[in-house]
């Protein structure tokens, strides 16, 4: 199979799937006749091919997928003008703390926010598939340690936590979570037009690590 045909196969598979596909899974399209280096090179070529189009090929935490470019959102929203329920400020702030300070206990989150966190807030984030318990801190009561999931990265269009916007104040996650927008039924992190959505609402912060 020549390069043009192989790219067409990859393009078709990625356009027709609803979930990201890992490069290793894509190798099954060619019955493992193409090496991983070749497949990754073809994916990079496809990214370039779509540079001037309204959709783009991106690599997220669980694989590769096509998605609309941020500037297309205003037009696509006209097809589905109804907006999903917005997440509460408490939920967004809690998510920001977990994303930037993970692993974090509920006590850590409450220290930063300066208020008690309703258990339903964390449950909402767990139900959405954005956070999960990854262990317990070896302290009194062995509190649960929360971290973000690969689904969180996928929904934000990121391949790793390193792509989160940098914090102006590394010890206060509330002040620098970038613009979060509804994208269908999920929140989309807009890195290109990053702007503060969450203003710092607590003076307290975790001490320097």
C-alpha positions in Angstrom: 0.0 0.0 0.0 1.4 3.4 -1.0 1.5 6.4 1.3 -1.5 8.1 -0.3 -3.7 5.1 0.2 -2.5 4.6 3.7 -3.3 8.2 4.6 -6.7 7.8 3.1 -7.4 4.7 5.3 -6.2 6.5 8.4 -8.3 9.6 7.5 -11.4 7.6 6.9 -11.1 5.6 10.2 -10.5 8.7 12.2 -13.4 10.7 10.7 -15.8 7.8 11.1 -15.1 7.1 14.8 -16.6 8.9 17.7 -13.8 8.2 20.1 -10.0 8.9 20.0 -8.0 6.0 18.5 -4.5 5.2 19.7 -1.8 4.8 17.1 -1.3 1.2 18.2 -4.9 0.5 17.5 -4.7 2.2 14.1 -2.0 -0.3 13.1 -4.7 -3.0 12.9 -6.0 -1.2 9.8 -2.9 -2.4 8.0 -2.8 -5.8 9.7 0.4 -4.6 11.4 2.2 -4.3 8.0 3.1 -0.7 8.8 5.4 0.1 11.7 4.5 2.6 14.4 7.0 5.1 13.1 5.4 5.1 9.7 1.9 5.5 11.2 3.0 8.4 13.3 4.6 10.0 10.3 1.4 9.6 8.3 -0.6 11.1 11.1 1.7 14.1 11.2 1.3 14.5 7.4 -2.5 14.3 7.9 -2.3 17.1 10.4 -0.6 19.3 7.9 -3.1 18.4 5.2 -5.9 19.7 7.4 -4.2 22.9 8.4 -6.4 25.2 6.4 -9.7 23.4 7.1 -12.4 23.9 9.7 -11.5 20.7 11.4 -8.2 19.6 12.8 -6.5 16.3 13.6 -5.3 16.4 17.2 -3.6 13.9 19.6 -5.3 13.7 23.0 -4.6 11.5 26.0 -6.2 8.4 24.6 -5.3 8.7 21.0 -6.0 10.7 17.8 -9.2 12.3 16.7 -10.7 15.0 14.4 -12.4 18.0 16.0 -13.6 21.4 15.0 -11.3 24.3 15.3 -12.1 26.8 18.1 -13.0 29.6 15.6 -15.7 27.4 14.2 -17.6 27.1 17.4 -19.7 30.3 16.9 -21.0 28.8 13.6 -21.6 25.3 14.9 -23.5 26.6 17.9 -26.1 27.9 15.5 -27.0 24.3 14.7 -27.6 23.5 18.3 -28.4 26.8 20.0 -29.6 25.2 23.3 -26.9 25.3 26.0 -26.3 22.5 28.5 -26.5 23.3 32.2 -23.5 25.2 33.4 -21.3 23.8 36.0 -21.3 25.7 39.3 -18.5 27.9 40.4 -17.8 25.4 43.2 -17.5 22.6 40.7 -15.1 24.5 38.4 -12.9 25.7 41.3 -12.7 22.2 42.7 -11.8 20.8 39.3 -9.1 23.5 38.9 -7.6 22.6 42.3 -7.5 18.9 41.5 -6.1 19.6 38.0 -3.2 21.8 39.2 -2.5 20.3 42.7 -3.2 16.6 42.1 -3.2 14.3 43.9 -5.3 16.3 46.3 -7.5 15.4 49.2 -10.9 17.0 50.0 -9.1 18.8 52.9 -6.5 20.3 50.5 -9.4 21.6 48.3 -11.1 23.1 51.3 -7.9 24.8 52.5 -7.5 26.5 49.1 -11.1 27.5 48.6 -11.6 28.5 52.3 -15.0 26.8 52.4 -16.4 23.3 53.0 -16.9 21.4 49.8 -20.2 19.6 49.3 -19.7 15.9 48.6 -22.1 16.2 45.7 -19.6 18.6 43.9 -16.9 15.9 43.9 -19.5 13.3 42.9 -20.6 15.4 40.0 -17.0 15.5 38.7 -16.6 11.8 39.3 -19.8 11.0 37.4 -18.6 13.1 34.5 -15.5 11.0 34.4 -13.1 13.9 35.1 -11.7 12.9 38.5 -11.1 9.7 40.3 -9.7 8.4 43.5 -6.1 7.0 43.0 -5.2 6.2 46.5 -5.3 7.4 50.1 -3.0 9.7 52.0 -1.2 8.1 54.9 -2.5 10.4 57.6 -5.3 10.4 60.1 -8.4 9.0 58.5 -6.5 8.0 55.3 -8.4 10.6 53.2 -8.9 9.8 49.5 -6.5 11.3 47.0 -8.2 12.7 43.8 -6.6 13.1 40.4 -7.9 13.9 36.9 -8.6 11.2 34.4 -7.6 10.6 30.8 -11.2 11.5 30.0 -10.6 14.9 31.5 -7.7 15.4 29.1 -9.7 14.1 26.1 -12.6 16.5 26.8 -10.2 19.4 27.1 -8.4 18.5 23.9 -5.1 17.8 25.7 -2.6 15.0 25.5 -1.0 15.6 28.9 -1.3 17.8 32.0 1.8 19.7 30.8 -0.5 21.4 28.3 -2.6 23.1 31.0 -2.0 26.9 31.0 0.8 27.9 33.4 -0.2 29.4 36.7 0.9 32.9 37.5 0.9 31.9 41.1 1.8 28.2 41.3 0.4 27.9 44.8 -3.1 29.3 44.0 -4.9 27.2 41.3 -8.0 29.3 41.6 -6.5 32.2 39.8 -5.3 30.8 36.5 -7.7 28.2 35.1 -8.2 29.2 31.5 -11.4 29.9 29.7 -13.8 27.0 30.0 -16.6 26.8 27.5 -19.4 24.4 26.9 -18.7 22.1 23.9 -21.8 20.0 23.4 -22.2 18.3 26.8 -18.7 18.8 27.9 -16.3 21.7 28.9 -13.7 22.6 26.4 -10.4 24.2 27.5 -9.6 27.0 25.0 -5.8 27.3 25.1 -5.5 29.7 22.1 -7.8 32.3 23.7 -7.0 31.6 27.3 -8.6 34.1 29.6 -9.4 33.9 33.3 -12.9 32.5 34.1 -12.3 31.8 37.7 -11.1 34.8 39.7 -9.2 34.0 42.9 -11.9 33.8 45.6 -9.8 32.7 48.5 -6.7 34.2 50.0 -5.5 30.9 51.4 -3.3 28.7 49.3 -1.3 25.6 49.8 2.2 26.3 51.2 5.1 25.9 48.7 6.0 22.3 48.0 
